[in-house]
Amino acid sequence: MTTDMLTEMFELQSKLNKRIGYDTKSLRENFDSQKAGVWLNDYINAASNELEELRDCTFWKHWCSEAQQGHRFDINDLQNARVEVIDLLFFWISMAQCVGLNAEDVHNIYLKKLNVNHKRQDGDYSMKNKTEADNAAITLDNG
């Protein structure tokens, strides 16, 4: 995906959000942490629901007959799974906008976080010793 495509998606999502009363573009220009938090939590709840709908596209229940026949986690509705992933993208972009990120910010932070993730894989990364200290340098203002 090019940055131009991501920028277009952010712009289209801003327009959709504004239609429902969540002007995320205006929020970026005049940040209000209370409003951002309310909207962010609304999108978190919506994304959580979409994750459940995506999981329902698989035979995830260990007690179902498909799982008992060795098909646990098989995707049983690929078309709908694809749509649910895109629904998650709608909410993901909205959440990014609620915390003041635009497409360029997302791209830049993604690259920085990717570097951190590779360093973790190159090192002795473990859940027991995990800290978030390596994430502290991932900011909008550093190059």
C-alpha positions as CSV (number, residue, x, y, z in Angstrom):
1,M,0.0,0.0,0.0
2,T,1.4,3.4,-0.9
3,T,1.2,6.3,1.4
4,D,-1.1,7.9,-1.1
5,M,-3.6,5.1,-0.7
6,L,-3.4,5.3,3.1
7,T,-3.9,9.0,2.9
8,E,-7.0,8.6,0.7
9,M,-8.4,6.0,3.2
10,F,-7.8,8.4,6.1
11,E,-9.6,11.2,4.2
12,L,-12.5,9.0,3.3
13,Q,-12.8,7.7,6.9
14,S,-12.8,11.3,8.2
15,K,-15.7,12.1,5.9
16,L,-17.7,9.0,7.1
17,N,-16.9,9.8,10.7
18,K,-18.1,13.4,10.3
19,R,-21.4,12.1,8.9
20,I,-22.1,10.3,12.2
21,G,-21.0,13.2,14.3
22,Y,-17.4,12.3,15.0
23,D,-15.3,15.0,13.3
24,T,-11.9,13.4,13.6
25,K,-10.3,15.9,11.3
26,S,-11.4,18.8,13.5
27,L,-10.3,16.9,16.6
28,R,-6.8,16.7,15.2
29,E,-6.8,20.4,14.6
30,N,-8.3,21.2,18.1
31,F,-7.4,18.3,20.2
32,D,-9.7,17.6,23.2
33,S,-8.6,14.7,25.3
34,Q,-12.0,14.1,26.8
35,K,-13.8,14.0,23.4
36,A,-10.9,11.9,22.0
37,G,-11.2,9.4,24.8
38,V,-15.0,9.0,24.5
39,W,-14.7,8.5,20.7
40,L,-11.7,6.2,21.1
41,N,-13.6,4.0,23.5
42,D,-16.6,3.9,21.2
43,Y,-14.3,2.7,18.4
44,I,-12.6,0.2,20.7
45,N,-16.0,-1.3,21.5
46,A,-16.9,-1.4,17.8
47,A,-13.6,-3.0,16.9
48,S,-14.0,-5.6,19.7
49,N,-17.3,-6.6,18.2
50,E,-15.8,-6.9,14.8
51,L,-13.1,-9.2,16.1
52,E,-15.8,-11.4,17.6
53,E,-17.6,-11.4,14.2
54,L,-14.3,-12.3,12.5
55,R,-13.7,-15.1,14.9
56,D,-17.2,-16.4,14.2
57,C,-16.0,-17.0,10.6
58,T,-13.9,-19.9,12.0
59,F,-14.9,-23.1,13.8
60,W,-13.4,-21.8,17.0
61,K,-15.6,-23.6,19.5
62,H,-13.7,-26.6,20.7
63,W,-17.0,-28.4,21.4
64,C,-18.5,-28.0,17.9
65,S,-18.8,-30.9,15.6
66,E,-16.4,-29.3,13.1
67,A,-13.7,-29.0,15.8
68,Q,-14.3,-32.6,16.9
69,Q,-13.8,-33.7,13.3
70,G,-10.4,-31.9,13.2
71,H,-11.4,-28.7,11.6
72,R,-11.1,-26.3,14.6
73,F,-10.1,-22.9,13.4
74,D,-10.8,-23.6,9.7
75,I,-12.3,-20.5,8.1
76,N,-15.8,-21.4,7.3
77,D,-16.9,-18.1,5.7
78,L,-14.0,-16.6,3.8
79,Q,-16.1,-13.9,2.1
80,N,-17.4,-12.6,5.4
81,A,-14.0,-12.9,7.1
82,R,-12.6,-10.5,4.4
83,V,-15.4,-8.0,5.1
84,E,-14.9,-8.2,8.8
85,V,-11.2,-7.5,8.4
86,I,-12.1,-4.4,6.4
87,D,-14.6,-3.4,9.1
88,L,-11.7,-3.6,11.5
89,L,-9.7,-1.3,9.2
90,F,-12.5,1.3,9.3
91,F,-12.4,1.3,13.1
92,W,-8.6,1.1,13.2
93,I,-8.3,4.2,11.1
94,S,-10.9,6.0,13.3
95,M,-8.9,5.0,16.4
96,A,-5.7,6.4,14.9
97,Q,-7.5,9.6,14.1
98,C,-8.8,9.8,17.7
99,V,-5.3,9.9,19.0
100,G,-4.3,12.6,16.5
101,L,-2.6,10.5,13.8
102,N,-2.8,11.0,10.1
103,A,-1.7,8.6,7.4
104,E,1.9,10.0,7.3
105,D,2.2,9.7,11.1
106,V,1.0,6.1,10.9
107,H,3.5,5.3,8.2
108,N,6.4,6.9,10.1
109,I,5.5,5.3,13.5
110,Y,4.9,1.9,11.8
111,L,8.5,2.0,10.4
112,K,9.9,2.9,13.8
113,K,7.9,0.2,15.6
114,L,8.9,-2.3,12.9
115,N,12.5,-1.6,13.7
116,V,11.8,-2.2,17.4
117,N,10.0,-5.5,16.7
118,H,13.0,-6.7,14.6
119,K,15.4,-5.8,17.4
120,R,13.2,-7.7,19.8
121,Q,13.3,-10.8,17.5
122,D,17.1,-10.4,17.1
123,G,17.5,-10.3,20.9
124,D,16.3,-12.4,23.8
125,Y,12.7,-11.1,23.8
126,S,10.5,-12.8,26.5
127,M,7.2,-12.0,28.1
128,K,8.8,-12.4,31.6
129,N,11.4,-9.7,31.0
130,K,9.2,-7.5,28.7
131,T,9.2,-3.8,29.3
132,E,7.9,-1.0,27.0
133,A,11.1,1.0,27.3
134,D,12.0,0.4,23.7
135,N,8.7,2.0,22.6
136,A,9.5,5.2,24.4
137,A,11.5,6.6,21.5
138,I,8.7,6.0,19.0
139,T,7.3,9.5,18.8
140,L,5.9,11.8,16.2
141,D,8.6,14.4,16.7
142,N,11.8,12.4,16.1
143,G,13.1,11.5,12.7
